[in-house]
Amino acid sequence: MFGLFSQYYYISIPLQLLAIYHAYKTGRRQWIYLLVFIPVIGIAIYFFMEVLPDIRRGGFLHNLQKYFLPNQKISEWTRKVQISDNVTNILGLSNAYAERKQYDKAIELSLSCLKGLYADDPGIFLQLARQYFHNGQYKESIIYFDKLNKVNSSRFNMVEDDLLYVRAQDGAGQEQLADEGYKRVIRIHHSVEARYYYGLFLKKQQRKEEARAQFQAAREDLKLMPRYLRRRYGVWSRRSLKELLSMK
């Protein structure tokens, strides 16, 4: 009996460490306490609540490669570019560098594609707008978002990009445009994430009561969503709570 327990115990340790690492790297850090102090039950709950839905959505293998084989994607796309340096392969390599947060290299590759038939390509404009934003180059990000808007008649296909544009305006110090933009995204898309970032914007402007109202609204809005959306956007509720507690 002791030998069986001992064998089970040693098997559970690497599973526990793997689960903790996965939770940390994928931003699910609220699970770490449970995984550390109630390892066996915690691993089972974590698997069914977080890993299994990821597998069903098809995102598990992508995350596994991203966090455990971080440079594999860069190597794969580099090999493709060496075989054929077409725009598709170069942009794929650019995205691979961006996923590793090597934005200078990613931007250089994306810019190299803006020529000939692709000089006004909206997909490349969007990729550059995102990469410049994540590199902290907000003015450059706005330039490419504006180019994209001109091609797409001022329409974003994804709410995330609409919000990113507003956050770029915020980062570039365009306060009035950012204020109006946050309100518009919240009104049109009912975005919990937008409420969180608008709260940060208001807090930065020393409009603390308005900021507190946005953080509280983010938490209340999430409660009205279906369960699968509460899981997807729960991070913004948790971050809002953290901000509310820091403002007391």
C-alpha positions in Angstrom: 0.0 0.0 0.0 2.8 2.4 0.9 4.6 1.6 -2.3 1.5 2.4 -4.3 1.0 5.7 -2.5 4.6 6.6 -2.9 4.5 5.9 -6.7 1.3 8.0 -7.0 2.8 10.8 -5.0 5.9 11.0 -7.3 3.7 11.0 -10.4 1.5 13.8 -9.0 4.5 16.1 -8.3 5.4 16.7 -12.0 1.7 17.1 -12.9 1.4 19.7 -10.1 4.5 21.6 -11.3 3.2 21.4 -14.9 -0.2 22.7 -13.9 1.3 25.6 -11.9 3.6 26.5 -14.8 0.7 26.4 -17.3 -1.5 28.5 -15.0 1.3 31.1 -14.5 2.2 31.4 -18.2 -1.4 31.5 -19.5 -2.5 34.2 -17.0 -4.7 31.9 -14.8 -2.7 32.8 -11.7 -5.8 32.7 -9.5 -5.5 28.9 -9.6 -2.0 28.7 -8.3 -3.0 28.8 -4.6 -5.3 25.8 -5.0 -2.7 23.9 -7.1 0.0 24.5 -4.4 -2.0 23.7 -1.3 -4.5 21.1 -2.6 -2.5 19.5 -5.4 -4.4 16.3 -6.3 -7.9 17.8 -6.2 -6.6 21.1 -7.5 -5.0 19.4 -10.6 -8.3 17.6 -11.3 -10.4 20.8 -11.0 -7.9 22.8 -13.0 -8.0 20.3 -15.8 -11.8 20.2 -16.1 -12.3 23.9 -15.6 -9.4 25.3 -17.7 -7.5 22.7 -19.8 -10.4 20.6 -21.1 -12.3 23.7 -22.5 -9.0 24.8 -24.1 -8.7 21.4 -25.8 -12.3 21.6 -27.0 -11.7 25.1 -28.5 -8.6 23.8 -30.2 -6.3 26.3 -28.4 -4.5 23.8 -26.1 -1.8 22.6 -28.6 -1.2 26.2 -29.7 -0.6 27.2 -26.1 1.5 24.1 -25.4 3.8 25.0 -28.3 3.9 28.7 -27.4 4.9 28.2 -23.8 6.9 25.0 -23.9 8.5 25.2 -27.4 8.7 29.0 -27.7 11.1 29.2 -30.7 9.7 26.4 -32.7 7.2 28.6 -34.6 10.0 31.0 -35.6 12.1 28.1 -36.8 9.3 26.7 -38.9 8.5 30.1 -40.5 12.2 30.8 -41.1 12.5 27.5 -42.9 9.5 28.4 -45.1 10.9 31.8 -45.9 14.2 30.2 -46.9 12.3 27.9 -49.3 10.1 30.7 -50.7 10.3 34.3 -49.5 6.8 35.2 -50.5 4.6 37.7 -48.6 2.6 35.0 -46.8 5.7 33.4 -45.4 7.3 36.7 -44.4 4.2 37.8 -42.6 3.9 34.4 -40.9 7.5 34.8 -39.7 6.7 38.4 -38.6 3.8 37.1 -36.5 6.0 34.4 -35.0 8.4 37.1 -33.8 5.6 39.2 -32.5 4.3 36.2 -30.4 7.8 36.1 -28.8 7.5 39.9 -28.2 10.4 40.6 -30.6 8.5 43.5 -32.1 11.4 45.3 -33.8 12.1 42.3 -35.9 8.4 41.7 -36.5 7.8 45.3 -37.7 10.9 45.2 -40.0 9.5 42.1 -41.7 6.0 43.5 -42.0 7.2 46.8 -43.5 9.3 44.8 -46.1 6.0 43.5 -47.4 4.5 46.9 -48.2 5.4 47.1 -51.8 4.0 46.3 -55.3 0.6 44.7 -55.1 0.7 44.8 -51.3 1.5 48.5 -50.9 -2.0 49.2 -49.6 -2.9 45.9 -48.2 -5.3 46.3 -45.2 -4.1 43.0 -43.6 -0.5 44.3 -43.5 -1.7 47.7 -42.2 -3.5 46.0 -39.4 -0.5 43.7 -38.5 1.7 46.8 -38.3 -0.8 48.8 -36.3 -0.9 45.9 -33.7 2.8 45.4 -33.6 3.6 49.1 -33.3 1.1 49.3 -30.4 2.6 46.4 -28.5 6.1 47.9 -29.1 4.9 51.1 -27.3 5.1 53.1 -30.6 1.6 54.6 -30.3 1.9 57.3 -32.8 3.1 54.9 -35.5 0.3 52.5 -34.5 -2.3 55.3 -35.0 -0.8 56.0 -38.5 -1.4 52.4 -39.6 -4.8 52.2 -38.0 -5.8 55.4 -39.9 -4.5 53.8 -43.1 -6.6 50.8 -42.4 -9.7 52.9 -41.6 -9.3 54.7 -44.9 -9.3 51.5 -46.8 -12.1 49.9 -44.8 -14.3 53.0 -44.7 -13.6 53.6 -40.9 -14.8 50.1 -39.9 -13.0 47.6 -37.7 -13.8 44.0 -38.1 -12.9 43.1 -34.5 -13.8 45.0 -31.3 -10.3 44.2 -30.0 -8.8 46.3 -32.8 -11.3 49.1 -32.2 -10.2 49.2 -28.6 -6.6 48.9 -29.5 -6.9 52.0 -31.6 -8.4 54.0 -28.7 -5.7 52.7 -26.4 -3.1 53.9 -28.9 -4.7 57.4 -28.8 -4.5 57.2 -25.0 -0.9 56.2 -25.1 -0.1 59.0 -27.6 -1.6 61.6 -25.2 -4.6 62.3 -27.4 -6.8 62.5 -24.4 -10.0 63.9 -25.8 -10.1 61.4 -28.7 -9.3 58.6 -26.3 -12.1 59.7 -23.9 -14.6 59.8 -26.7 -13.3 56.5 -28.1 -13.6 54.6 -24.9 -17.2 55.8 -24.5 -18.0 54.8 -28.1 -16.6 51.3 -27.8 -18.4 50.7 -24.5 -21.7 52.0 -25.9 -21.5 50.0 -29.2 -19.8 46.8 -28.1 -20.6 46.6 -24.4 -17.0 45.7 -23.8 -15.9 44.8 -20.3 -12.3 45.1 -21.3 -13.0 48.7 -22.6 -14.6 49.6 -19.2 -11.4 48.4 -17.5 -9.1 50.4 -19.7 -11.4 53.4 -19.5 -11.2 53.1 -15.8 -7.4 53.2 -15.9 -7.6 56.3 -18.2 -9.9 58.1 -15.8 -7.8 57.1 -12.9 -4.7 58.6 -14.7 -6.8 61.8 -15.2 -7.5 61.9 -11.4 -11.2 61.4 -12.1 -11.3 58.8 -9.4 -15.0 58.6 -8.8 -15.7 58.1 -12.5 -12.9 55.5 -12.7 -14.4 53.6 -9.7 -17.7 53.6 -11.5 -16.2 52.0 -14.6 -14.4 49.3 -12.6 -17.6 48.5 -10.7 -19.6 48.5 -14.0 -17.1 46.0 -15.5 -17.8 43.6 -12.7 -21.5 44.1 -12.9 -21.6 43.7 -16.7 -19.8 40.4 -16.5 -22.4 38.9 -14.2 -25.1 39.4 -16.9 -23.1 37.5 -19.5 -23.5 33.8 -20.3 -21.2 31.4 -18.5 -18.7 30.9 -21.4 -18.3 34.7 -21.8 -17.8 35.1 -18.0 -15.0 32.6 -18.3 -13.5 34.4 -21.3 -13.6 37.9 -19.9 -13.3 37.1 -16.2 -9.7 38.5 -16.2 -11.1 42.1 -16.7 -13.4 41.7 -13.7 -10.5 40.4 -11.5 -8.3 43.3 -12.6 -11.2 45.8 -12.0 -11.6 44.4 -8.5 -7.8 44.8 -7.9 -8.1 48.5 -9.0 -11.2 49.0 -6.7 -9.3 47.7 -3.7 -6.3 49.8 -4.4 -8.5 53.0 -4.6 -10.1 52.5 -1.1 
